[in-house]
Amino acid sequence: MLEVRGLTTRYGNIKALKGIDLEVAEGRIACILGANGAGKTTLMKTVSGLLRPADGRITFLGEDITGLAPEVIVRKGVALVPEGRAILSRMTVLENLEMGAYHRKDDGIRKDLDAVMERFPLLKARKEQRGGSLSGGEQQMLAIARALLSRPRLLLLDEPSLGLAPLVVADIFRILREINAGGTTVLLVEQNVKQALKVSHYAYVLETGKIVHSGPAAELRNDPKIMESYLGGRQP
């Protein structure tokens, strides 16, 4: 579904991404792992159009989307849930969700709103509250639900568990599995190595702007050398 070849992204003279190659198969979950500063968020922003690459190519469903504007990429079926959630804090939960469908003209918006309310019952109970009044976990659920209102074929998730309590993290990853089971392909950036490798089919390890390891998630999870060298120690 997604193919990235030779992707280089700069911040001025600094190369944040240095010739990235990766693929995400349709219907699967792929994760990108690595330390802070490895380039994970830069990669997600480049794929979603928030940053323009200096070199390389991004192909989605066989179409070159390199350097397209973010709103065009959303319409093509790619939605980003950014690090830090970036909800619209002064808008209500319902208004945030409606903004997720801003580009849609079809008759299915109300049905999709009802569906995400059922999937996220906490949001349904708080639909008239301002987004900024929600807890961190509720805001993360709102950010995911808002992205789903765009009807993405590919969902990009940047650090969805960041700063959340363990029980909330478990809920987020359960929801992620459900979304994938419903037919949405997922590219996940995550520092919670154990959970990410548990939920993913394929994994990439990013280090200082380069892919240094990749393979089936189960293989990386069971490789002590990779766990210790790149992922901060063996995971239980």
MIDOSE-1310 file (N, C-alpha, C; in nm, 2 decimals, decimal comma, always signed):
residues 236
mlev	+0,08/-0,12/+0,00/+0,00/+0,00/+0,00/+0,09/+0,13/+0,00; +0,19/+0,13/+0,09/+0,28/+0,24/+0,10/+0,42/+0,19/+0,06; +0,49/+0,27/-0,02/+0,62/+0,24/-0,06/+0,71/+0,36/-0,05; +0,81/+0,36/+0,02/+0,91/+0,47/+0,04/+1,04/+0,43/-0,01
rglt	+1,10/+0,51/-0,10/+1,23/+0,48/-0,16/+1,32/+0,60/-0,16; +1,44/+0,58/-0,09/+1,54/+0,68/-0,09/+1,50/+0,81/-0,03; +1,42/+0,81/+0,07/+1,36/+0,93/+0,13/+1,46/+1,01/+0,21; +1,48/+1,13/+0,18/+1,57/+1,22/+0,25/+1,50/+1,35/+0,29
tryg	+1,50/+1,38/+0,42/+1,43/+1,51/+0,46/+1,53/+1,58/+0,54; +1,54/+1,72/+0,52/+1,63/+1,80/+0,58/+1,56/+1,91/+0,67; +1,63/+1,95/+0,78/+1,60/+2,07/+0,85/+1,72/+2,16/+0,83; +1,71/+2,25/+0,73/+1,82/+2,33/+0,69/+1,93/+2,24/+0,63
nika	+2,05/+2,25/+0,69/+2,16/+2,17/+0,65/+2,17/+2,03/+0,71; +2,08/+2,01/+0,81/+2,08/+1,88/+0,88/+1,99/+1,78/+0,81; +2,05/+1,66/+0,78/+1,97/+1,55/+0,73/+1,90/+1,48/+0,84; +1,77/+1,49/+0,85/+1,70/+1,41/+0,95/+1,67/+1,27/+0,91
lkgi	+1,64/+1,25/+0,78/+1,62/+1,12/+0,72/+1,73/+1,11/+0,61; +1,79/+0,99/+0,60/+1,90/+0,97/+0,51/+1,88/+0,85/+0,42; +1,79/+0,86/+0,32/+1,77/+0,76/+0,23/+1,69/+0,64/+0,28; +1,57/+0,67/+0,33/+1,48/+0,57/+0,39/+1,41/+0,49/+0,29
dlev	+1,42/+0,35/+0,30/+1,34/+0,26/+0,22/+1,25/+0,18/+0,31; +1,12/+0,18/+0,29/+1,03/+0,09/+0,36/+0,90/+0,07/+0,28; +0,83/-0,04/+0,32/+0,70/-0,07/+0,26/+0,60/-0,11/+0,37; +0,48/-0,08/+0,35/+0,37/-0,12/+0,43/+0,27/-0,20/+0,35
aegr	+0,25/-0,32/+0,38/+0,16/-0,41/+0,30/+0,01/-0,37/+0,34; -0,08/-0,38/+0,24/-0,22/-0,36/+0,27/-0,28/-0,45/+0,37; -0,35/-0,40/+0,46/-0,42/-0,48/+0,56/-0,33/-0,52/+0,68; -0,21/-0,47/+0,69/-0,11/-0,50/+0,79/-0,09/-0,38/+0,89
iaci	-0,02/-0,41/+1,00/+0,04/-0,31/+1,09/+0,19/-0,32/+1,08; +0,25/-0,21/+1,04/+0,40/-0,20/+1,05/+0,43/-0,09/+1,15; +0,54/-0,12/+1,22/+0,58/-0,02/+1,33/+0,73/+0,03/+1,30; +0,75/+0,15/+1,34/+0,89/+0,21/+1,33/+0,93/+0,24/+1,48
lgan	+1,04/+0,18/+1,51/+1,10/+0,19/+1,65/+1,23/+0,26/+1,65; +1,26/+0,32/+1,76/+1,39/+0,39/+1,77/+1,39/+0,49/+1,88; +1,51/+0,54/+1,92/+1,52/+0,63/+2,02/+1,47/+0,77/+1,98; +1,46/+0,86/+2,08/+1,43/+1,00/+2,05/+1,54/+1,06/+1,96
gagk	+1,49/+1,13/+1,86/+1,59/+1,19/+1,77/+1,63/+1,11/+1,65; +1,57/+0,99/+1,64/+1,61/+0,89/+1,54/+1,55/+0,94/+1,40; +1,44/+1,02/+1,40/+1,38/+1,06/+1,28/+1,24/+1,01/+1,26; +1,18/+0,94/+1,36/+1,05/+0,88/+1,34/+0,94/+0,98/+1,31
ttlm	+0,93/+1,08/+1,39/+0,83/+1,18/+1,36/+0,85/+1,25/+1,23; +0,97/+1,28/+1,20/+1,01/+1,34/+1,07/+0,96/+1,26/+0,95; +0,97/+1,12/+0,97/+0,92/+1,03/+0,86/+0,77/+1,04/+0,85; +0,70/+1,04/+0,96/+0,56/+1,05/+0,96/+0,51/+1,18/+0,89
ktvs	+0,57/+1,29/+0,93/+0,54/+1,42/+0,88/+0,57/+1,43/+0,73; +0,67/+1,36/+0,68/+0,70/+1,37/+0,54/+0,61/+1,28/+0,46; +0,57/+1,17/+0,51/+0,47/+1,08/+0,44/+0,34/+1,15/+0,43; +0,30/+1,22/+0,54/+0,17/+1,29/+0,54/+0,17/+1,42/+0,47
gllr	+0,28/+1,47/+0,43/+0,29/+1,60/+0,35/+0,32/+1,72/+0,43; +0,33/+1,70/+0,56/+0,36/+1,82/+0,65/+0,51/+1,87/+0,63; +0,59/+1,78/+0,58/+0,73/+1,82/+0,55/+0,76/+1,78/+0,40; +0,83/+1,86/+0,33/+0,86/+1,82/+0,19/+1,00/+1,75/+0,19
padg	+1,01/+1,64/+0,13/+1,14/+1,57/+0,12/+1,24/+1,64/+0,03; +1,37/+1,63/+0,06/+1,47/+1,68/-0,02/+1,50/+1,58/-0,14; +1,47/+1,46/-0,12/+1,50/+1,36/-0,22/+1,41/+1,23/-0,19; +1,40/+1,15/-0,29/+1,33/+1,02/-0,27/+1,18/+1,03/-0,32
ritf	+1,11/+0,92/-0,30/+0,98/+0,90/-0,36/+0,89/+0,83/-0,26; +0,76/+0,88/-0,25/+0,66/+0,81/-0,17/+0,55/+0,77/-0,26; +0,51/+0,65/-0,26/+0,40/+0,59/-0,34/+0,30/+0,53/-0,25; +0,17/+0,57/-0,28/+0,06/+0,52/-0,20/-0,04/+0,46/-0,30
lged	-0,07/+0,33/-0,29/-0,16/+0,26/-0,38/-0,12/+0,28/-0,53; +0,01/+0,28/-0,55/+0,07/+0,29/-0,68/+0,08/+0,43/-0,74; +0,04/+0,53/-0,66/+0,04/+0,67/-0,71/+0,15/+0,75/-0,63; +0,23/+0,82/-0,70/+0,33/+0,91/-0,64/+0,27/+1,02/-0,57
itgl	+0,29/+1,03/-0,44/+0,23/+1,14/-0,36/+0,34/+1,23/-0,30; +0,46/+1,21/-0,35/+0,58/+1,28/-0,29/+0,55/+1,44/-0,30; +0,56/+1,50/-0,19/+0,55/+1,65/-0,18/+0,41/+1,71/-0,20; +0,31/+1,62/-0,21/+0,17/+1,68/-0,22/+0,13/+1,74/-0,09
apev	+0,04/+1,84/-0,10/-0,01/+1,91/+0,02/-0,08/+1,81/+0,11; -0,08/+1,83/+0,25/-0,14/+1,74/+0,34/-0,29/+1,72/+0,31; -0,36/+1,82/+0,28/-0,50/+1,80/+0,26/-0,53/+1,71/+0,14; -0,44/+1,72/+0,04/-0,46/+1,63/-0,08/-0,43/+1,49/-0,04
ivrk	-0,33/+1,47/+0,04/-0,29/+1,33/+0,08/-0,40/+1,27/+0,17; -0,47/+1,35/+0,25/-0,58/+1,31/+0,33/-0,69/+1,26/+0,24; -0,72/+1,33/+0,14/-0,83/+1,30/+0,05/-0,80/+1,17/-0,03; -0,67/+1,14/-0,04/-0,63/+1,01/-0,11/-0,64/+0,89/-0,02
gval	-0,66/+0,92/+0,11/-0,68/+0,81/+0,20/-0,57/+0,78/+0,31; -0,49/+0,89/+0,34/-0,39/+0,87/+0,44/-0,42/+0,98/+0,55; -0,43/+0,93/+0,67/-0,46/+1,02/+0,79/-0,35/+1,00/+0,89; -0,31/+1,11/+0,95/-0,21/+1,11/+1,06/-0,27/+1,15/+1,19
vpeg	-0,24/+1,07/+1,29/-0,27/+1,11/+1,43/-0,13/+1,15/+1,49; -0,11/+1,28/+1,51/+0,02/+1,33/+1,54/+0,07/+1,30/+1,68; +0,19/+1,31/+1,70/+0,25/+1,30/+1,84/+0,19/+1,42/+1,92; +0,15/+1,40/+2,04/+0,09/+1,50/+2,12/-0,06/+1,53/+2,09
rail	-0,12/+1,45/+2,00/-0,26/+1,44/+1,98/-0,31/+1,56/+1,90; -0,28/+1,69/+1,93/-0,31/+1,80/+1,85/-0,46/+1,82/+1,83; -0,54/+1,79/+1,94/-0,68/+1,81/+1,93/-0,71/+1,96/+1,93; -0,83/+2,00/+1,89/-0,88/+2,14/+1,89/-0,94/+2,16/+2,03
srmt	-0,86/+2,22/+2,12/-0,90/+2,21/+2,26/-1,03/+2,30/+2,29; -1,05/+2,40/+2,21/-1,17/+2,49/+2,24/-1,29/+2,44/+2,18; -1,28/+2,34/+2,09/-1,40/+2,29/+2,03/-1,45/+2,17/+2,11; -1,57/+2,13/+2,10/-1,63/+2,02/+2,17/-1,58/+1,89/+2,10
vlen	-1,60/+1,78/+2,17/-1,56/+1,65/+2,12/-1,63/+1,63/+1,98; -1,76/+1,66/+1,98/-1,83/+1,64/+1,85/-1,78/+1,73/+1,74; -1,75/+1,85/+1,77/-1,69/+1,94/+1,67/-1,55/+1,89/+1,62; -1,47/+1,84/+1,71/-1,35/+1,78/+1,67/-1,37/+1,66/+1,57
lemg	-1,46/+1,58/+1,60/-1,49/+1,46/+1,52/-1,54/+1,51/+1,38; -1,63/+1,61/+1,38/-1,68/+1,66/+1,25/-1,57/+1,72/+1,17; -1,47/+1,78/+1,23/-1,35/+1,84/+1,16/-1,28/+1,73/+1,09; -1,28/+1,60/+1,14/-1,21/+1,49/+1,08/-1,27/+1,46/+0,94
ayhr	-1,40/+1,50/+0,92/-1,47/+1,47/+0,80/-1,48/+1,59/+0,71; -1,40/+1,69/+0,73/-1,42/+1,82/+0,67/-1,42/+1,82/+0,52; -1,34/+1,72/+0,46/-1,33/+1,71/+0,31/-1,44/+1,62/+0,25; -1,52/+1,56/+0,33/-1,61/+1,46/+0,28/-1,74/+1,53/+0,24
kddg	-1,80/+1,48/+0,13/-1,93/+1,53/+0,08/-2,04/+1,42/+0,07; -2,00/+1,30/+0,12/-2,09/+1,18/+0,11/-2,20/+1,18/+0,21; -2,29/+1,08/+0,20/-2,40/+1,07/+0,30/-2,37/+0,99/+0,42; -2,24/+0,94/+0,43/-2,21/+0,84/+0,54/-2,15/+0,90/+0,66
irkd	-2,14/+1,04/+0,67/-2,07/+1,10/+0,78/-2,15/+1,07/+0,91; -2,28/+1,09/+0,91/-2,36/+1,06/+1,03/-2,34/+0,92/+1,08; -2,34/+0,82/+0,99/-2,32/+0,68/+1,02/-2,18/+0,66/+1,08; -2,08/+0,72/+1,02/-1,95/+0,71/+1,08/-1,93/+0,77/+1,21
ldav	-2,00/+0,89/+1,23/-2,00/+0,95/+1,36/-2,05/+0,86/+1,47; -2,17/+0,80/+1,44/-2,23/+0,70/+1,53/-2,14/+0,58/+1,56; -2,07/+0,54/+1,45/-1,98/+0,42/+1,47/-1,86/+0,45/+1,56; -1,80/+0,57/+1,55/-1,69/+0,60/+1,64/-1,74/+0,63/+1,78
merf	-1,86/+0,68/+1,79/-1,91/+0,70/+1,93/-1,93/+0,56/+2,00; -1,98/+0,46/+1,92/-1,99/+0,33/+1,98/-1,86/+0,27/+2,01; -1,76/+0,29/+1,93/-1,63/+0,23/+1,95/-1,56/+0,30/+2,07; -1,59/+0,43/+2,09/-1,53/+0,51/+2,19/-1,64/+0,57/+2,28
pllk	-1,70/+0,48/+2,37/-1,81/+0,53/+2,45/-1,78/+0,65/+2,54; -1,66/+0,66/+2,58/-1,62/+0,78/+2,66/-1,64/+0,91/+2,58; -1,62/+0,90/+2,46/-1,64/+1,02/+2,37/-1,78/+1,05/+2,36; -1,86/+0,95/+2,34/-2,01/+0,97/+2,33/-2,06/+1,04/+2,45
arke	-2,01/+0,99/+2,57/-2,06/+1,05/+2,70/-2,02/+1,20/+2,71; -1,91/+1,23/+2,65/-1,85/+1,37/+2,66/-1,86/+1,45/+2,53; -1,95/+1,42/+2,45/-1,95/+1,48/+2,31/-1,97/+1,63/+2,32; -2,03/+1,68/+2,42/-2,05/+1,83/+2,43/-1,95/+1,90/+2,51
qrgg	-1,85/+1,82/+2,57/-1,74/+1,88/+2,64/-1,64/+1,94/+2,55; -1,56/+2,04/+2,59/-1,45/+2,09/+2,51/-1,34/+1,98/+2,51; -1,27/+1,97/+2,40/-1,17/+1,87/+2,39/-1,06/+1,89/+2,49; -1,03/+2,02/+2,53/-0,92/+2,05/+2,62/-0,95/+2,00/+2,76
slsg	-1,08/+1,97/+2,79/-1,11/+1,93/+2,93/-1,10/+1,78/+2,95; -1,07/+1,70/+2,84/-1,05/+1,56/+2,85/-0,92/+1,52/+2,91; -0,91/+1,40/+2,96/-0,79/+1,35/+3,01/-0,70/+1,31/+2,89; -0,57/+1,29/+2,92/-0,48/+1,25/+2,81/-0,52/+1,13/+2,73
geqq	-0,57/+1,03/+2,80/-0,61/+0,91/+2,73/-0,74/+0,94/+2,64; -0,83/+1,02/+2,70/-0,95/+1,05/+2,62/-0,91/+1,14/+2,50; -0,82/+1,23/+2,52/-0,77/+1,31/+2,40/-0,71/+1,22/+2,30; -0,63/+1,12/+2,34/-0,57/+1,03/+2,24/-0,68/+0,96/+2,16
mlai	-0,78/+0,91/+2,23/-0,89/+0,84/+2,17/-0,97/+0,94/+2,07; -0,98/+1,06/+2,11/-1,05/+1,16/+2,03/-0,96/+1,18/+1,90; -0,83/+1,19/+1,92/-0,75/+1,21/+1,80/-0,76/+1,10/+1,70; -0,76/+0,98/+1,75/-0,77/+0,86/+1,67/-0,91/+0,86/+1,60
aral	-1,01/+0,88/+1,68/-1,15/+0,88/+1,62/-1,17/+0,99/+1,52; -1,11/+1,11/+1,54/-1,11/+1,22/+1,44/-1,05/+1,17/+1,31; -0,94/+1,11/+1,32/-0,87/+1,06/+1,20/-0,96/+0,96/+1,12; -1,03/+0,87/+1,20/-1,11/+0,77/+1,13/-1,23/+0,83/+1,06
lsrp	-1,27/+0,95/+1,10/-1,38/+1,02/+1,03/-1,34/+1,06/+0,88; -1,21/+1,06/+0,85/-1,17/+1,09/+0,72/-1,17/+0,96/+0,63; -1,21/+0,85/+0,69/-1,22/+0,72/+0,62/-1,08/+0,68/+0,56; -0,98/+0,68/+0,64/-0,84/+0,65/+0,58/-0,83/+0,50/+0,54
rlll	-0,75/+0,48/+0,43/-0,71/+0,35/+0,39/-0,58/+0,32/+0,47; -0,50/+0,42/+0,50/-0,38/+0,41/+0,58/-0,38/+0,51/+0,69; -0,37/+0,45/+0,82/-0,37/+0,54/+0,94/-0,22/+0,54/+0,99; -0,17/+0,67/+1,00/-0,04/+0,69/+1,06/-0,06/+0,73/+1,20
ldep	+0,01/+0,66/+1,29/+0,00/+0,69/+1,44/+0,13/+0,72/+1,49; +0,15/+0,84/+1,55/+0,28/+0,88/+1,60/+0,27/+0,88/+1,75; +0,34/+0,79/+1,81/+0,35/+0,78/+1,96/+0,21/+0,78/+2,03; +0,12/+0,69/+2,00/-0,01/+0,70/+2,06/-0,02/+0,67/+2,21
slgl	+0,09/+0,60/+2,26/+0,08/+0,57/+2,40/+0,16/+0,67/+2,49; +0,22/+0,77/+2,43/+0,31/+0,86/+2,50/+0,24/+0,93/+2,62; +0,29/+0,91/+2,74/+0,24/+0,98/+2,85/+0,11/+0,93/+2,91; +0,07/+0,81/+2,87/-0,05/+0,75/+2,92/-0,03/+0,64/+3,02
aplv	-0,13/+0,62/+3,11/-0,12/+0,52/+3,21/-0,13/+0,38/+3,14; -0,07/+0,28/+3,21/-0,07/+0,15/+3,15/-0,21/+0,09/+3,11; -0,31/+0,11/+3,19/-0,44/+0,06/+3,15/-0,49/+0,13/+3,02; -0,47/+0,26/+3,01/-0,51/+0,33/+2,90/-0,43/+0,29/+2,77
vadi	-0,30/+0,26/+2,79/-0,22/+0,21/+2,68/-0,27/+0,08/+2,63; -0,31/-0,01/+2,72/-0,37/-0,13/+2,68/-0,50/-0,11/+2,60; -0,58/-0,02/+2,63/-0,70/+0,02/+2,56/-0,67/+0,07/+2,42; -0,57/+0,15/+2,41/-0,53/+0,21/+2,28/-0,48/+0,10/+2,19
fril	-0,40/+0,01/+2,23/-0,36/-0,10/+2,15/-0,47/-0,20/+2,11; -0,56/-0,22/+2,20/-0,68/-0,30/+2,17/-0,76/-0,24/+2,06; -0,78/-0,11/+2,07/-0,85/-0,03/+1,96/-0,78/-0,04/+1,83; -0,64/-0,03/+1,84/-0,56/-0,03/+1,72/-0,58/-0,17/+1,64
rein	-0,58/-0,27/+1,72/-0,61/-0,41/+1,66/-0,75/-0,41/+1,59; -0,84/-0,36/+1,66/-0,98/-0,36/+1,61/-0,99/-0,28/+1,48; -0,92/-0,16/+1,47/-0,92/-0,08/+1,35/-0,86/-0,16/+1,24; -0,75/-0,22/+1,27/-0,68/-0,30/+1,16/-0,76/-0,42/+1,12
aggt	-0,83/-0,48/+1,21/-0,92/-0,60/+1,18/-1,03/-0,55/+1,09; -1,07/-0,42/+1,10/-1,18/-0,37/+1,02/-1,13/-0,33/+0,88; -1,00/-0,35/+0,85/-0,96/-0,33/+0,71/-0,87/-0,21/+0,69; -0,83/-0,13/+0,80/-0,75/-0,02/+0,79/-0,60/-0,06/+0,81
tvll	-0,52/-0,02/+0,71/-0,37/-0,05/+0,73/-0,31/+0,06/+0,82; -0,21/+0,02/+0,90/-0,16/+0,11/+1,00/-0,01/+0,11/+0,99; +0,05/+0,23/+1,00/+0,19/+0,26/+1,02/+0,20/+0,33/+1,15; +0,28/+0,26/+1,25/+0,28/+0,30/+1,39/+0,42/+0,34/+1,43
veqn	+0,44/+0,46/+1,48/+0,56/+0,50/+1,55/+0,54/+0,49/+1,70; +0,63/+0,42/+1,77/+0,60/+0,39/+1,91/+0,73/+0,36/+1,98; +0,74/+0,41/+2,11/+0,86/+0,38/+2,19/+0,82/+0,27/+2,29; +0,70/+0,23/+2,30/+0,66/+0,12/+2,38/+0,69/-0,01/+2,30
vkqa	+0,81/-0,06/+2,31/+0,86/-0,16/+2,22/+0,78/-0,29/+2,24; +0,75/-0,33/+2,36/+0,68/-0,45/+2,38/+0,54/-0,45/+2,32; +0,47/-0,35/+2,34/+0,33/-0,34/+2,28/+0,34/-0,33/+2,13; +0,43/-0,25/+2,08/+0,44/-0,23/+1,94/+0,47/-0,35/+1,86
lkvs	+0,57/-0,43/+1,91/+0,60/-0,55/+1,84/+0,49/-0,66/+1,86; +0,42/-0,65/+1,97/+0,31/-0,75/+1,99/+0,20/-0,73/+1,89; +0,17/-0,60/+1,86/+0,05/-0,57/+1,77/+0,09/-0,57/+1,63; +0,22/-0,55/+1,59/+0,26/-0,53/+1,45/+0,29/-0,66/+1,38
hyay	+0,28/-0,66/+1,25/+0,32/-0,77/+1,16/+0,47/-0,75/+1,12; +0,51/-0,63/+1,10/+0,64/-0,60/+1,05/+0,70/-0,48/+1,12; +0,83/-0,48/+1,14/+0,89/-0,37/+1,21/+1,02/-0,32/+1,15; +1,04/-0,19/+1,17/+1,16/-0,13/+1,12/+1,23/-0,06/+1,24
vlet	+1,36/-0,06/+1,25/+1,44/+0,01/+1,35/+1,51/+0,12/+1,29; +1,48/+0,24/+1,34/+1,54/+0,37/+1,28/+1,64/+0,42/+1,38; +1,76/+0,45/+1,33/+1,87/+0,51/+1,41/+1,94/+0,62/+1,33; +1,94/+0,74/+1,39/+2,00/+0,86/+1,33/+1,96/+0,87/+1,18
gkiv	+1,83/+0,86/+1,15/+1,78/+0,89/+1,02/+1,80/+0,77/+0,92; +1,84/+0,66/+0,97/+1,86/+0,54/+0,88/+1,79/+0,42/+0,93; +1,73/+0,34/+0,84/+1,68/+0,21/+0,88/+1,80/+0,11/+0,90; +1,82/+0,06/+1,03/+1,93/-0,02/+1,06/+1,89/-0,17/+1,07
hsgp	+1,76/-0,20/+1,09/+1,71/-0,33/+1,10/+1,57/-0,34/+1,06; +1,52/-0,44/+1,00/+1,38/-0,46/+0,97/+1,35/-0,61/+0,96; +1,23/-0,65/+0,98/+1,19/-0,79/+0,97/+1,05/-0,81/+1,03; +1,00/-0,93/+1,02/+0,88/-0,96/+1,09/+0,89/-0,93/+1,24
aael	+0,78/-0,87/+1,30/+0,79/-0,82/+1,43/+0,82/-0,93/+1,53; +0,77/-1,05/+1,51/+0,80/-1,16/+1,60/+0,95/-1,19/+1,61; +1,01/-1,18/+1,49/+1,16/-1,21/+1,49/+1,24/-1,10/+1,56; +1,20/-0,98/+1,55/+1,27/-0,87/+1,62/+1,25/-0,88/+1,77
rndp	+1,13/-0,92/+1,80/+1,10/-0,93/+1,95/+1,18/-1,04/+2,01; +1,22/-1,15/+1,94/+1,29/-1,26/+1,99/+1,44/-1,26/+1,96; +1,49/-1,14/+1,91/+1,63/-1,13/+1,88/+1,69/-1,05/+1,99; +1,77/-1,11/+2,08/+1,82/-1,03/+2,20/+1,92/-0,93/+2,15
kime	+1,99/-0,95/+2,05/+2,09/-0,86/+2,00/+2,03/-0,73/+1,96; +1,92/-0,74/+1,88/+1,85/-0,62/+1,84/+1,78/-0,55/+1,96; +1,72/-0,63/+2,05/+1,65/-0,57/+2,16/+1,75/-0,49/+2,25; +1,87/-0,55/+2,27/+1,97/-0,48/+2,36/+2,04/-0,37/+2,29
sylg	+2,07/-0,38/+2,16/+2,15/-0,28/+2,09/+2,07/-0,16/+2,05; +1,94/-0,18/+2,01/+1,87/-0,07/+1,95/+1,74/-0,03/+2,02; +1,69/-0,12/+2,11/+1,56/-0,09/+2,17/+1,57/-0,08/+2,32; +1,68/-0,06/+2,37/+1,69/-0,02/+2,52/+1,68/-0,14/+2,61
grqp	+1,73/-0,26/+2,57/+1,73/-0,37/+2,66/+1,62/-0,47/+2,62; +1,64/-0,59/+2,67/+1,54/-0,70/+2,65/+1,41/-0,67/+2,71; +1,30/-0,70/+2,64/+1,17/-0,68/+2,69/+1,11/-0,81/+2,75; +1,03/-0,80/+2,86/+0,98/-0,92/+2,92/+0,88/-0,98/+2,82
